[in-house]
């Protein structure tokens, strides 16, 4: 099994024009172009653009992932606080309803049949 990068860039020549592409490995067999620029006169220009854009692309991706992680942390904390409040409410309700506890042996439905 080969180890490849998730994101990379490649240089493609179409007649006398060069193009640079930022690629992403979707699966082991499928590669998707995330960003593309054509019209470079030389391969060196296309390579320079590809390296620069790949770096900025990955930096933006890391910043986005950090923002999403912070949002997920806030969301999880809020959900945990809400669940804690719900548990406290349930406990308080159970204490208040202690005298009217559910009894499995009670045949409450029998009175409905007699009518």
C-alpha positions as CSV (number, residue, x, y, z in Angstrom):
1,X,0.0,0.0,0.0
2,X,1.5,3.3,-1.0
3,X,1.4,6.4,1.1
4,X,0.3,9.5,-0.8
5,X,-0.5,13.0,0.3
6,X,-4.1,14.0,0.7
7,X,-3.4,17.3,-1.0
8,X,-0.7,17.9,-3.6
9,X,-0.2,19.9,-6.8
10,X,0.5,18.8,-10.4
11,X,1.7,20.5,-13.5
12,X,0.1,19.8,-16.8
13,X,1.1,20.9,-20.3
14,X,-1.4,21.6,-23.0
15,X,0.4,22.3,-26.3
16,X,2.5,25.4,-25.4
17,X,0.6,26.4,-22.3
18,X,1.2,25.1,-18.7
19,X,-1.4,24.6,-16.0
20,X,-1.1,24.0,-12.3
21,X,-3.7,22.1,-10.3
22,X,-4.2,21.7,-6.6
23,X,-5.4,18.1,-6.2
24,X,-7.1,16.1,-3.4
25,X,-7.1,12.3,-3.1
26,X,-10.8,11.4,-2.6
27,X,-10.2,7.6,-2.6
28,X,-7.3,5.4,-3.5
29,X,-8.3,5.6,-7.1
30,X,-9.9,9.0,-7.5
31,X,-8.2,12.4,-7.5
32,X,-10.2,15.6,-7.5
33,X,-8.9,19.0,-8.7
34,X,-9.6,21.6,-6.0
35,X,-8.1,24.6,-7.7
36,X,-6.6,25.1,-11.2
37,X,-4.9,27.9,-13.0
38,X,-3.8,27.9,-16.7
39,X,-1.9,30.2,-18.9
40,X,1.7,29.8,-17.6
41,X,4.4,30.3,-20.2
42,X,6.9,28.0,-18.5
43,X,6.8,25.0,-16.2
44,X,8.8,26.9,-13.6
45,X,6.1,29.6,-13.3
46,X,3.4,26.9,-12.9
47,X,5.4,25.1,-10.3
48,X,6.0,28.3,-8.3
49,X,2.3,29.1,-8.4
50,X,1.4,25.5,-7.4
51,X,3.7,25.5,-4.4
52,X,2.5,28.9,-3.2
53,X,-1.2,28.1,-3.6
54,X,-0.8,24.7,-2.0
55,X,0.7,26.3,1.0
56,X,-2.0,28.9,1.3
57,X,-4.7,26.3,0.6
58,X,-3.4,24.1,3.5
59,X,-3.1,27.1,5.8
60,X,-6.7,28.1,5.1
61,X,-7.8,24.5,5.7
62,X,-6.0,24.3,9.0
63,X,-7.6,27.6,10.1
64,X,-11.0,26.3,9.1
65,X,-10.5,23.1,11.0
66,X,-9.5,25.0,14.1
67,X,-12.6,27.2,13.9
68,X,-14.8,24.1,13.4
69,X,-13.1,22.4,16.4
70,X,-13.8,25.4,18.6
71,X,-17.4,25.5,17.5
72,X,-17.8,21.8,18.1
73,X,-16.3,22.2,21.6
74,X,-18.8,25.0,22.4
75,X,-21.7,23.0,21.0
76,X,-20.7,19.9,23.0
77,X,-20.3,21.9,26.2
78,X,-23.8,23.4,25.7
79,X,-25.3,20.0,25.1
80,X,-23.6,18.6,28.2
81,X,-24.9,21.5,30.3
82,X,-28.4,21.0,28.9
83,X,-28.3,17.3,29.7
84,X,-27.1,18.0,33.2
85,X,-29.9,20.5,33.7
86,X,-32.4,17.9,32.4
87,X,-31.0,15.3,34.8
88,X,-31.4,17.7,37.7
89,X,-34.9,18.4,36.7
90,X,-35.8,14.7,36.4
91,X,-34.2,14.1,39.9
92,X,-36.2,16.9,41.4
93,X,-39.4,15.7,39.7
94,X,-38.8,12.1,41.0
95,X,-38.4,13.4,44.5
96,X,-41.6,15.5,44.3
97,X,-43.5,12.5,42.9
98,X,-42.2,10.1,45.4
99,X,-45.6,9.5,47.0
100,X,-47.2,8.7,43.6
101,X,-44.6,6.2,42.5
102,X,-45.4,3.7,39.8
103,X,-46.4,0.3,41.0
104,X,-46.2,-2.6,38.6
105,X,-48.4,-4.8,40.8
106,X,-51.3,-2.3,40.7
107,X,-54.1,-3.5,38.5
108,X,-55.4,-0.1,37.6
109,X,-56.9,-1.2,34.3
110,X,-59.2,-3.7,36.0
111,X,-61.6,-0.9,36.9
112,X,-62.0,0.0,33.2
113,X,-63.1,-3.5,32.3
114,X,-65.9,-3.6,35.0
115,X,-67.8,-0.8,33.4
